[in-house]
Amino acid sequence: MVDLKAQYNRIKSEVDVAIQEVIDTTTFINGPAVGAFQKDLEQYLHCDHVIPCANGTDALQIAMMALGYKPGDEVITASFTYVATAEVIALLGLKPVLVDVDPKTFNIDPEAVEKAITDKTVAIVPVHLFGQSAPMERLMEIAKKHNIDIIEDTAQAIGAEYTFSDGSVKKAGTIGRVGATSFFPSKNLGCYGDGGAIFTQDEQLAAKIRMIANHGQRVRYYHDEIGVNSRLDSIQAAILRVKLRELDQYAFRRNQLADAYDAAFGNSGKLITPVRFSNSTHVFHQYTLLTNGVSRDEMKEFLESKGVPAMIYYPVPLHMQKAYLDPRYKQGDFPVTEDLCARVVSLPMHTEMQDEQLQHIIATVNQFLQS
Ligand SMILES: *Cc1c(COP(=O)(O)O)cnc(C)c1O
């Protein structure tokens, strides 16, 4: 699905120097590379405060801890997402409230969000799924009207740009009260291990987030709150600094591949190509097709038998996951999500794909469609 080795080879000299520098100075934890990456990312995102942490799941958890929610508070999120989003809500004793998604963009449906709001709702967690922003303008209106927070899960959409109706443009993850991202190796901005970050424009909240990520201390050995230990290590930060410089080029390359896939399958009638939402650029974390009258599972099996990887993101809706079964929800409650889980299939999407590889993937998919 990705070729991280080929990607490394293109930036090897810079990455090797960056890693060696951390080793030479033995600044493994909280070294200068972490602060430098933080500054670079703040600049790239036009965001006042970036707080690096250990992974994307921690980023979400720390954001919710810093916002001071109480057990029983309700947090609304999409039923079609990666489990981490709902996991941290449940772990903190908050109540995950699921809503369905838009059948075209696969992103959270704002009207369903508004219907799910109660007097216990404290936050909405939109997930910018597969690389394009959720409908943030409408979500922000709803959040403002009901005086609740938005925590953006931007693990799949770093670099995507959202345009508001007044023409202003913001990067995904910097629009709500706080944003959370992941630098897992296969994400669009991935390190060589685990990493994550939290974004906010609110200085006071940023200070609280920093404190919670660092054992609840502002001053060493004085713990004001119960926190966690969640750090981005210096070697990962040094690698991310190099890769951040490539990020827009990576997104450009991903869009070129998406265009080629669109052109190849757009008129097939048997596959529905990704719908690009007019308010957001797409950074194609995943290129996800919807099968239409052909068997998704047979397609996946066929591709794999010909050496073409294909993945299902995600096969099971959150409300049907064993750990998240809840008497409030039953099969049929989120028809769009359930339908998507049965029909989505993602093709390889990465920055170093060779033209022969692309043509082979397209030919193999076409072979399946004609079989
Ligand atoms: C990857 C991902 C996360 C979690 O990131 P980790 O760094 O693996 O903890 C959270 N939400 C979404 C939507 C993701 O894709």
The ligand as an ORCA input file, in Angstrom:
! r2SCAN-3c Opt
* xyz 0 1
  C      -3.906      6.768     12.672
  C      -5.122      7.353     13.259
  C      -5.211      7.657     14.630
  C      -4.220      7.212     15.663
  O      -2.908      7.456     15.454
  P      -1.776      6.612     16.203
  O      -0.555      7.461     16.016
  O      -1.692      5.297     15.543
  O      -2.141      6.504     17.644
  C      -6.348      8.305     15.080
  N      -7.356      8.614     14.256
  C      -7.312      8.323     12.942
  C      -8.470      8.714     12.081
  C      -6.205      7.678     12.397
  O      -6.191      7.384     11.097
*
